[in-house]
Amino acid sequence: MVKRIALTACVVLLGSATAWAQRTPDGHPDFQGFWSNGTATPFQRPAEFAEKALFAPAEAAEYERTALERLVRSFPAEDRNAADLNDTYLDTHTLKVVDLRTSLIVDPPDGKLPPLLAAAQARSAARPKRSFDDPETLSLDERCLLDTTFGSSNAAPPMVPNPFAQNYYQIVQTPSYVMIFTELVHDVRVIRINGTHLPSHIKLWLGDSIGHWEGNTLVVDTTNFSERTHFRGSGEHLHVVERFTRPSPERIGYRATVDDPDTWATSWSADIPFKATSERMFEYACHEGNLSIENFMRGARAEEKAPR
């Protein structure tokens, strides 16, 4: 009787373990659907948790509760009263700490980016100074071409969550391609399965992504980055290897290993899970009829005319 119960339990567990393992017609795990990688876990480990890889449960709850307060402090003082810096717009109640971890970076063990090389600092200083008289000196997000406000596009690897909380994705998958579409400024990355990289002199804003399967893991190798879309100071030799797995119906495991010999002293890795979501994705775009610029310029002219 005991053996029969044990065998039945084993079958039930096996059934539950395979029920979520949806496969595409070509037999690979199915990553299609809508996902979010939004989280309250910081990208790098905060100084106050320098010796702790994990939060205590109470610390995690407090860190989640104060997420908006920390985000607001990261903005310049003149921007802190913006109408979209609130719990409703940013949906902060959905942002939770991942597995009690104190950082998304898992290697190096201290949870921080490796030291920035002097060459990277010099490269950053040599970039053209920003001038509204020369659109080419403006960032791609200022020109509504690609969102790079917080270090890189949401779609470009490594796909690190944007602290401003537009972290929704749609994945579409065929035997030859995987498409990753991100809500924030409608960036799209197309991964070519079993393809070959473009010649090294051809640079792409989102990099050149080639994928292959290692068992149930989708491995994506991305090179050929443009210096216009650098990740936190990286250069054209940035190389990112991503690994996608599907451990459950509600989760995609995502690990990115980043190497750039012109930027960081060593390579580093981040572990960032994606959660299934039923939230709808909406267009996020610059558009005609937006009176924001016209109105704040009217306000500036009015201030200029006012008596001192």
C-alpha positions, 0 to 999 in steps of 0.5 A, a space after each residue: 500500500 505504501 509503495 502504491 501511494 508513493 508511486 501515485 505521488 511520483 506520477 502526480 509530481 511528474 505530471 505537474 512538472 511537465 504540464 507547464 513545459 509547453 513546446 513549440 512545434 519544433 520541440 523547444 521550450 515555448 517562451 512566448 507571451 507577455 512578461 515583466 522583469 520589474 523588481 525592487 531588487 537593486 541592480 548593484 548591492 547597496 552599501 548598507 548591505 555590503 556584507 549580505 547577499 540576502 535580505 532578511 524577510 523584514 528588510 525585504 519588506 521595508 525595501 519594497 515599501 520605500 522603493 518609490 522614495 529611493 527612486 525619487 531621490 535619484 532624480 535632480 531636485 527640479 524633477 522630483 515634483 513630476 506628475 509621473 513620480 507616484 505609486 499609481 503611475 509607476 505601479 510600485 506595489 507590483 515591484 518585489 524583491 527577487 528571492 530575498 537577494 540584495 542585488 541582481 548582480 550575482 558575480 562578482 560575489 560582492 554584487 557590484 560592477 567590476 571597477 571601470 577602466 581608465 580607458 572607459 572614463 576617457 572615452 566617456 569624457 571624449 564624447 561630444 558635448 550635448 548641444 540642442 544646436 546639433 541633434 547628433 550630440 543628443 542622446 537617442 532617447 532625446 531624439 525619440 529613436 531609442 530609449 537609453 535614459 537609464 543606461 541602455 535600451 530595455 530591449 538591448 542585452 543585458 536586459 536590466 530592469 528600468 527603475 522607471 518601471 516600464 518593464 513589460 515585454 512580449 516574446 514571439 518565437 519561431 524556429 528561425 527567430 525569437 523577437 523581444 519587443 519592449 513597451 518602453 519606446 517600442 524597441 524590438 530585438 530580433 534574435 537569429 537562431 543558428 545564424 552567424 554574426 555580421 562583419 565586425 564593422 557593422 554596428 547595430 543599436 541593439 547589437 547583433 544577437 545570434 541564438 542556439 539551443 543547449 538542451 532546454 536553454 536558449 543561449 543568445 550571443 550578442 556583439 557588434 554594439 554601437 557606441 551610441 547605445 552603450 551600457 553604462 559606459 561600455 564600448 563597441 567591444 561589449 559582448 553579452 551572453 544570455 541564457 533563457 530557461 523556463 522553470 515554471 509557467 510563471 517564470 523565465 530564468 534569465 542570466 546575462 554574462 557581460 564582458 568588455 575588455 575596454 570597460 570593466 576589469 573583469 566580466 560580470 553576471 546578473 540573474 534577472 527573472 521574468 514573471 508572466 503577466 496579464 497586463 496589456 502593453 501600450 504604445 509609448 511614443 512621442 506623438 503629434 499633439 503633445 503640448 508639453 514642450 509648447 506649454 513649458 516654453 510658454 511658461 518660460 517666456 512668461 517668467 522672462 516677462 514678469 517683473 524682477 
